[in-house]
């Protein structure tokens, strides 16, 4: 499956890397957390990101057998979006700043980076969801999207509860 010059494997590799980066960010931030509730929240989010990565790896392996294909209804906008994301034109994929915030940032700064990462994930997976024509893959992506949205809500709740 080709996304304007990229194969589906490339797109899924990026998704897997995004989840790995997210898990590492949360694990690093948890080690810097000043209280138990914050550490539990961040470690829980890290575990979920690892689960997402495993689900995406399984999806990639299954789709490699030819099970998935590009949705002929997917328009050029979706294809262009995914292509731009892969090239780094849509979102900054440099994780150094996020790592620095996780190590030494305030809880508010960590929350800011975390919420943006989760929103970026929802945007990416929503675009990918429009591109893949495979019922099982769509279900996996729908679940991940819902969970990423839940992460945003959990992070917002932590901000309101001021878990710093």
Secondary structure, 3 states (H helix, E strand, C coil): CEECCEEHHHHHHHHHHHHHHHHHHHHHHHHHCCCHHHHHHHHHHHHHHHHHHHHHHHHHHHHCCCCCCECCCCCHHHHHHHHHHHHCCCCCCCCHHHHHHHHHCCHHHHHHHHHHHHHHHHHHHHHHHHHECCHHHHHHHHHHHHHHHHHHHHHHHHHHHCCC
